[in-house]
Amino acid sequence: MIRLTIDGIDDLEKSLRAVGKKAAREAALVAVQHAAQPVVEAARNLATEDTGALRGSIGLRVKPYRRGDKAIAVIGPQSKFRGPDGRQPARYAHLVEFGHAKKGGGTVAAKPFMRPAIAQASGEAMRTLGDTFGVALKIKAEQLAEVRKSKSKKRSK
């Protein structure tokens, strides 16, 4: 279980209300994108090097949820990636991660790369998330203040 303690939650709530849902969502997407990079790098470093296809296929996609103010990072082998031999690592990455039985009998040992990557990089990812979200939120608030200032000047003319 991952536990997260946030200091200054009251200030964060005020900032989120001030910038609005759309700007907060945009700031969250930027923050999640940056925060997931350490996990992506760790997964690439831990992936097996047989052909290099698995390592090369590991990527990141950030998705906003339509309902609520959530953003998630999807990290793993990209489905359209093809290795030099034409194989798609997305089709066999789970077998590498968890191991599997051979067709003729016996087993192939697991060579985990995603779970250790998350364990290894989660601390850095959480720090990056907090730092980046704060900066992105501040930028969005400043942009919003400029827009409001510009609109009030136009109205007063």
VEXLO-82777 format. One record per residue (C-alpha): residue in three letters; x, y, z. Coordinates in steps of 0.5 Angstrom, whole numbers, padded with zeros to 4 digits, always signed. Layout:
% VEXLO-82777
alaXYZ/...
//
This chain:
% VEXLO-82777
met+0000+0000+0000/ile+0002+0007-0002/arg+0001+0012+0003/leu+0001+0020+0002/thr+0001+0025+0006/ile+0000+0032+0004/asp+0002+0039+0008/gly-0002+0045+0006/ile-0008+0042+0003/asp-0012+0048+0005/asp-0008+0052+0001/leu-0008+0047-0005/glu-0016+0047-0004/lys-0016+0055-0005/ser-0012+0055-0011/leu-0016+0049-0014/arg-0022+0053-0013/ala-0019+0059-0016/val-0016+0057-0022/gly-0022+0052-0024/lys-0023+0045-0026/lys-0021+0046-0033/ala-0014+0049-0031/ala-0013+0044-0025/arg-0014+0038-0030/glu-0009+0041-0034/ala-0004+0042-0029/ala-0005+0035-0026/leu-0004+0032-0033/val+0003+0036-0034/ala+0005+0034-0027/val+0003+0026-0028/gln+0007+0027-0034/his+0013+0029-0031/ala+0012+0025-0025/ala+0012+0018-0029/gln+0018+0019-0032/pro+0023+0016-0027/val+0018+0010-0027/val+0019+0009-0034/glu+0026+0010-0034/ala+0027+0005-0028/ala+0023+0000-0032/arg+0027+0001-0039/asn+0033+0000-0034/leu+0030-0007-0031/ala+0027-0010-0038/thr+0031-0016-0041/glu+0036-0014-0046/asp+0035-0020-0051/thr+0033-0017-0057/gly+0032-0010-0054/ala+0025-0010-0056/leu+0022-0010-0049/arg+0026-0004-0047/gly+0025+0000-0053/ser+0017-0001-0053/ile+0016+0002-0046/gly+0013+0008-0046/leu+0008+0013-0042/arg+0001+0015-0044/val-0003+0020-0039/lys-0010+0020-0039/pro-0015+0025-0036/tyr-0022+0022-0033/arg-0028+0025-0036/arg-0031+0025-0029/gly-0028+0028-0023/asp-0021+0031-0023/lys-0016+0025-0024/ala-0011+0024-0029/ile-0007+0017-0029/ala-0001+0015-0032/val-0001+0008-0036/ile+0006+0006-0036/gly+0008-0001-0040/pro+0010-0003-0047/gln+0006+0001-0053/ser+0002-0004-0057/lys+0004-0001-0063/phe+0011-0002-0062/arg+0015-0008-0066/gly+0022-0010-0065/pro+0027-0012-0070/asp+0024-0019-0071/gly+0017-0016-0072/arg+0015-0018-0065/gln+0010-0014-0061/pro+0013-0014-0054/ala+0006-0012-0051/arg+0004-0019-0053/tyr+0009-0022-0049/ala+0011-0017-0043/his+0007-0020-0038/leu+0010-0027-0039/val+0017-0024-0038/glu+0014-0020-0032/phe+0011-0026-0028/gly+0014-0032-0032/his+0010-0038-0035/ala+0010-0045-0037/lys+0013-0048-0043/lys+0009-0051-0049/gly+0013-0058-0048/gly+0013-0058-0041/gly+0017-0054-0035/thr+0017-0047-0034/val+0021-0040-0035/ala+0023-0036-0029/ala+0020-0029-0028/lys+0024-0023-0030/pro+0020-0018-0027/phe+0021-0011-0029/met+0015-0007-0028/arg+0014-0008-0021/pro+0021-0007-0018/ala+0021+0000-0023/ile+0015+0002-0019/ala+0018+0000-0012/gln+0025+0003-0014/ala+0022+0010-0017/ser+0016+0011-0013/gly+0019+0016-0008/glu+0022+0020-0013/ala+0015+0020-0017/met+0011+0023-0011/arg+0016+0028-0010/thr+0016+0030-0017/leu+0009+0030-0017/gly+0008+0035-0012/asp+0013+0040-0014/thr+0011+0040-0021/phe+0003+0040-0020/gly+0005+0046-0015/val+0009+0050-0021/ala+0004+0048-0026/leu-0002+0050-0022/lys+0002+0057-0020/ile+0003+0058-0028/lys-0005+0057-0029/ala-0007+0061-0023/glu-0002+0067-0026/gln-0005+0066-0033/leu-0012+0066-0031/ala-0011+0073-0027/glu-0008+0076-0033/val-0014+0074-0037/arg-0019+0077-0032/lys-0014+0083-0031/ser-0015+0084-0039/lys-0022+0083-0039/ser-0023+0088-0034/lys-0019+0093-0037/lys-0024+0092-0044/arg-0030+0093-0040/ser-0028+0099-0036/lys-0026+0102-0043/
//
